[in-house]
Amino acid sequence: FEYGERDRLGLRGLLPPAYLDMEKQLFKIMCTLRKLDDDVAKHMFLADLNDRNTTLFHRVLVRHIEELAPIVYTPCVGQAVELYAGMYRRPRGMFFTLDDAGHCQAMVANYPSKDISIVVITDGSRILGIGDQGSNAMPIPVGKLALYCAAGGIAPHRVLPIVIDAGTDNITLREH
């Protein structure tokens, strides 16, 4: 942030004094990303970036869509789904279960963004050839919507990923 922005946002003194313009930030992110050895680590790095700085995440994705689409969505997202429970950092999207019947309108009112244009919904079944993943399937609508934003110019605050969790027949997930 430049000093005027830091003052306006109450950040002066809380950030290092160096100012990096968007191009320098994009360069640093891509250098770090390209040093990572496997696609799941890259997926996690990008998810963490999205949590910290959504604007920078989407700029990186737009600028490097051909390189990053397979990391954000298929084929890497299948591995991310399998590891989702252990990777969970913060809520991204909404989860609906059978217990929520009659409460859906109130639940949607809880979602921080009120101006939604696109919703992507999954029930977690038949995910990319790995079978039923239940509520762990959240990376599917999150990744798909990230690509819609990058390729379609949709504002990230206007999308809503949803998992409808009607249970799973995946014994491994039910036992853990």
N, C-alpha and C positions, 0 to 999 in steps of 0.2 A: 504494500500500500504506500502511496505517496503520503507526504506529511499532512496535507489537508485532509485526506481520507482517514488517516490515523487519528487526527484530532476529532473529526466528526464521529468516528466510531469508538472513541475512547481507547484507542490502542497505542498511543504514543508511550514509548518506554516499555511496552510489552512485547515488541518485536525487535529483532536485530535491525540496526540502522540501514543496512544495505537495501536498496530498492532494486527489484528485478522486474523488468517489463515482461509482458506476456511471452514474447519470443524467447527470452532467456529461460523463463519457467518451463515452457514447452520443451526446449532443448534439454534441460536438466532432467525432466521427467522421462523423456525418451531414452536418455543415456542410462539412467538408473534401470528402467524397464528392460532394456536390451541386455543388461548384465545378468539378469535373472536367468537361471538355467532351465526351468520348466514352465509350461503354460499355466499350471495351477498357481504357481507363485506369482506369475504375471497377472492372472485373474484377481488374486487377492490384493496385489499391489494397486491395481486399478480400482477395485472396490473400496479400498481404504482411501485412495485419492478422492473418489466420489463422495465419501463421507466427510472428508476434510474440506474439499473445495470443488463443489459441483461445477462451477464455471470452468475451472481449469481441466477437470475430467472431460467435459464435453468438448472443449477446444482441442484437447489432445486426440480425442476420438474422431472428431470431424477432420482434423488435419491428417490423421494416419489411419483412416477407416479401413483401407485394404489390409494393412498389417494387423490391426487390432480387432477387426470383426470376428475372426476365429477365436480370439482370446475372450472377448466379451460374450460371445454366443457360441454357436456350434463350430468346432467340436468340443472345445474346452468346457463349456457350461455343463456338459454331462458329468464330468469329473467334479465340478464345483457342486453340483446337486448331490452327488454321493457323499461329499465331505461337508455339506452345509451345516449340519448340527454342530460340528466342531469349529467351523469358520464364522459362525454367527457373531456379528459385532453390534449391530443396532437394527431396530425395525426399519424395514424398507418395504412399503406396500401394506396390504391388509390381509388378514387371515379370517376366514369365515368357517364355522363348523356347524354341525347339526344343532348343537346347543344354542346357537345364536338365532335360531328361527324366532321371528317377531322382534328382533333387536337390530336388524340390519340398518335401518334408517338412522338410528341413534349412533351406530358404529361408524357409518360413513361420515356423520357429523363430527366425529372425533378426528378424522383425517386432517392433517394440517393444511393441505391445499384445498381450496374451495372451487377452483375454476378448472375442473378436469375436462379434457377434450378426448382423451383416449384411455381405454381400460384394456388390459390384457389379463385374461383369466386362465388359470390352469387348475385341474383337479389333482395333479400330481401323478396321474396314471400314465402308463406307457410312455415314459420319458426317454426319448432318444435311444431306444433299444436297451435301456437298463431297467425297464420295468417300473412298477409302482413305487414312487418315492414319497408319497404323502405330502406333508407340509414342507418337507425339505426341498420341494420343487420351486421355491420362490426365486432362485436365480434364473429360471426360465422366463417369466414375464419381465423381470428386471432387465435382463440382457436384451430381450427383444425390444423393449421400450427404449433402451439406450441407443440401439441401432435406429429405431424410428426417429428419435430426436436428432441423431447425427446425420442421417441420410435424408430425412424428410423435413428438417427444420422446425420440428415441434419443440416448444419450450419445455425443458425438463420438469418444471413445476406443474405442468398441465397433463401429466400422465399418472396412471394409477395401476400398479401391479397387484393382482389379487390371487390368492390361493384359496380354493374351496376345499377344505379338508373334511372329507366324508369318511375318514379312516383309511387304513391301508391293509392290503393282504400280504404285504412284505413282512414276513416273520422276523427277519433280522432287525428291521426298524421297530417293530412292536416290542421286541425283547430288550431294546437298549434305550 
